[in-house]
Amino acid sequence: MSKMKINMNNLLFFVFGIVIGLLIFYIFSFQNMSSDCLVTFEAYPSSDDTVVDMINSAQDYVYVEMYVFTNKRIMEALADADNRGVDVRVILENSIDINQDAYLYLKSHGVETRWASKNYRITHAKLMLIDGKKVFIGSPNFSWSAFHKNREFAAIIMCNDDRLLPEFFNDWKMAG
């Protein structure tokens, strides 16, 4: 009899993929999604161009909730959006020391930035909401490695749907 060897990383990615898929299905269930919605999927490694382009397209707001944020290009795009008059808000996980640079950079460039609430053990979210029309949600942190080295998956949902907005603002109110 041969024994099946299970790679723990592959198993975790598989389980994470199922969870993300179920989350997306739950939030944007087909019976509630308008017919003009478009859902695309990104697989990484690739580049951070999609995220930067989404931020650059923002007219009203960009709201981000991120576990690890070290990607300078995305930081600069958020600061530029803020300078254009877009309402930019970022919630970062406080237990990650490397988030300190992003926090200081964003704050020094006028971006409203808060540390995630300590009501949760951690805030492991990887979420960006834009103008009530675009959602980026998935496994990538906003780091260079996530977009250029790691195996990651994300869904980009383009739709006039802002169902995640109350969740973001609940977290924003609790953040410090």
Residue pairs with C-beta under 8 A, 6 or more apart in sequence:
13 151
16 139
17 153
20 137
20 138
20 139
20 153
20 155
23 137
24 39
24 137
24 155
24 157
27 163
27 164
28 37
28 39
28 157
28 159
28 161
28 163
33 159
33 161
34 159
34 160
34 161
36 159
36 160
37 157
37 158
37 159
37 161
38 157
38 158
38 159
39 155
39 156
39 157
39 158
40 155
40 156
40 158
41 153
41 154
41 155
41 156
42 50
42 138
42 153
42 154
42 155
42 156
43 151
43 152
43 153
44 140
44 146
44 147
44 148
44 150
44 151
44 152
44 153
44 154
45 147
45 148
45 149
45 150
45 151
45 152
46 147
46 148
47 147
47 148
48 71
48 73
48 74
48 142
48 144
48 147
48 148
50 136
50 156
51 74
51 77
51 128
51 136
51 142
51 147
52 73
52 74
52 77
54 128
54 130
54 134
54 136
54 156
55 62
55 74
55 77
55 78
55 80
55 81
55 128
55 130
56 77
56 80
56 81
57 130
57 134
58 81
58 86
58 130
58 131
59 86
59 131
60 86
60 87
60 131
60 132
61 86
61 87
61 88
61 89
61 129
61 130
61 131
62 78
62 81
62 86
62 87
62 88
62 89
62 128
62 129
62 130
63 88
63 89
63 90
63 128
63 129
63 130
63 165
63 168
63 172
64 78
64 88
64 89
64 90
64 91
64 127
64 128
64 129
64 142
65 90
65 91
65 116
65 123
65 125
65 126
65 127
65 128
65 168
65 171
66 90
66 91
66 92
66 93
66 125
66 126
66 127
66 141
66 142
67 93
67 96
67 122
67 123
67 124
67 125
67 126
67 141
68 93
68 96
68 98
68 99
68 141
68 142
68 143
68 146
69 75
69 90
69 92
69 99
69 102
69 141
69 142
69 143
70 98
70 99
70 101
70 102
70 141
70 142
70 143
70 144
71 142
71 143
71 144
71 146
71 147
72 105
74 142
75 102
75 105
75 106
75 109
78 88
78 90
78 106
78 111
79 88
79 105
79 106
79 109
79 110
79 111
81 88
82 88
82 109
82 110
82 111
83 109
83 110
87 112
88 111
88 112
89 111
89 112
89 113
89 114
89 172
90 102
90 106
90 111
90 112
90 113
90 114
91 113
91 114
91 115
91 116
91 123
91 125
91 168
91 171
91 172
91 175
92 99
92 102
92 103
92 113
92 114
92 115
92 116
93 99
93 115
93 116
93 122
93 123
93 124
94 115
94 116
94 118
95 122
102 113
102 142
103 113
103 115
106 113
107 113
114 172
114 175
114 176
115 175
115 176
116 122
116 123
116 171
116 175
117 123
117 171
117 174
117 175
117 176
118 176
119 174
123 171
125 171
126 137
126 138
126 139
126 140
126 141
126 142
126 154
127 135
127 136
127 137
127 164
127 168
128 134
128 135
128 136
128 137
129 135
129 162
129 164
129 165
129 168
130 136
132 160
132 161
132 162
132 165
133 158
133 159
133 160
134 156
134 157
134 158
135 155
135 156
135 157
135 159
135 161
135 164
136 154
136 155
136 156
137 154
137 155
137 157
138 152
138 153
138 154
138 155
139 146
139 152
139 153
139 154
140 146
140 147
140 150
140 152
140 153
140 154
146 152
